[in-house]
Amino acid sequence: MQSLNRPGKKRLVACPQCKTMIEYNPDNPFRPFCSERCRLMDLGQWASESYTIAVPVQPDDLLDDSSEC
């Protein structure tokens, strides 16, 4: 079985935000993003609810009125 950490082979991935090809390695503090800017842009999109999950709401997902805190 070969190790995933092969010396001499660089693993290139696309930044999820700007699609720039970057080396995926532990030395990159922003991975899988290319920079802090792209990381923060993605975080902002999550915080502003720009990302959604396309699944209809089911009745079981809703809170029951009788279970108040």
NORTA-V746428 format. One record per helix or strand of 2 or more residues. SS is the DSSP state (2 for helix, 1 for strand). FROM is the first residue (numbers start at 0). LEN is the number of residues. Records with the same first field share a line. If there is no record, write none. Layout:
SS->FROM-LEN  FROM-LEN
This chain:
1->11-3  20-3
2->35-12  58-3
